[in-house]
């Protein structure tokens, strides 16, 4: 991932947890070794040049690709990765690294939607993901916002993204951060798929109100043919056909 997410995740490696729900019916799984899940990665320009055909041939079915951060940063490799992943048969989605203390949620959702986070029903484009986690910059873990302020910011982002694209955004977070900074807010899980980020053999405890995960990032030190060095590895909680259904909103 980005420098931001890599450094942050290492701080939370022992306890990262996220829940996820999806409109499609999912099967809850326990651990990578026993999971009937679909393999994926998440990447940014820190992975360098990626041979997406090699990654697809190695079993990678999907990828979340960094598009934007805050209100002005666009990942320099996003366009190349997004197109090449699609052409290799990888189901792809964009993600946005949230900076809740520099603008409104609506401003950042519009920035994402205008810079790679748009959606189309083409069987290979997932709704974009909001990456909201502990602040790696100055301003405190919760970006200086109260729990009410954080809920309002996230809701503003989600509402705007849905207005722009017609889709419910995926939410990437950790259980500890979510419960602390949103005050164990449960409302989003009724519609928004949650992306689990816990580097362990099981997803662990889910955020308050979440009953199932949709995506699980289970390691930051994965190895995949076609990608140099470490890469974040993920599972989708279901079959490829169900992932295509999420992509197509069916």
Secondary structure, DSSP 4 states (H G I P E B T S, - for coil): --HHHHHHHHHTTTT-------SS-------TTT---EEEEEE-GGG-S--HHHHHHTT--EEEEEEEETTTEE-TTHHHHHHHHHHTT-EEEEEEE--TTTS-HHHHHHHHHHTT-----SSSBPPPEEE----SSSS-TTTT--HHHHHHHHHHHHHHHHHHHSSPPEEEE-HHHHHHHTTS--GGGGTS-EEEE--SSS--SPPTT----SEEEEEEEEEETTEEEEEEEEEESS-HHHHHHHHHT-
